[in-house]
Amino acid sequence: MKDVNLELTKMMKGAFFTAYLNKWLGVRLAVDYTYLEGRDNIITTTGIDELYRKQRNLDFRTNIWEAYAAIEVFPTMIFYKNEEGFEPKLRPYILAGVGAFKFNPQGSLSDANGNKTWYNLQPLRLEGQGMAEYPYSKPYKLTQLNIPLGAGIKFYASDRINLSTEVLYRKTFTDYIDDVSQKYIDPSKFSKYLSAQEATIAYQLSDKSIPIIFPGQARFPAGTQRGDVKDGDTYFSAVLKVGIRLGPIYESAFAKRAAKQTKCPSLY
């Protein structure tokens, strides 16, 4: 749907496990859950692209379940040396990894009283996915890979507890998180591939446009751009994390050096 609409920002929940192989390198496993949504009708900017999307008038929502593995690197700790065992409490880090996520885009139709009903969009093939008339439009899967990339800063409140804040961006390999990617199709094709009930719903959901740029235009002509296949979907999160150390705590500098020599990882 484009744009960052702060009013649609939702909470993300998750859990993570990190093993620190040394003072500057960690391996993280994480699972997260969140909810994404977008609405063309809340766009406030007035450029031609924004007005076009406002006329398009689409909306979507989807749950996101994701799991990923990532490497954490603490650049300031790579060359840090202190024989007394003192280590800084505040440490910036960067991370990168690979993961998978599951989604299921839904779109809404409103009745005369403004009550919304939400429908799963993937089975309705709104852009001709899998239809012989539109060979460029391929069916998409609801489980996809992503590449998490991020940066943050970690504060060690104690030997046992740490707090982190980070921004994590996800590059994906799909353009269908919002079920919008290609072009409008001939709506008569829905009845060829879908049941009568599904075809009626697909007809309404495929084009919900309202006349803004083109007054009097009831629907966009088939072949008109609906999305932008060259601009794939991404999402990101700003996260506050609490880590609790699961491994042993080494109190003295001598014990820390001994732990380092035996190469025991720290677990959170």
Secondary structure, DSSP 8 states (H G I E B T S, - for coil): --S--GGG----EEEEEEEEEETTEEEEEEEEEEEEEEEGGG----SHHHHHHHHH--EEEEEEEEEEEEEEE-HHHHS---TT----SEEEEEEEEEEEEE---EEEEE-TT--EEEEESGGG-TT-TT-TT-TT-----SEEEEEEEEEEEEEESSSSEEEEEEEEEEEES-S-SSS--SB---GGGHHHHS-HHHHHHHHHHH----SSSSTT--S--TTSB-S-TTS--EEEEEEEEEEE--S----SHHHHHHHHHHT--EE-
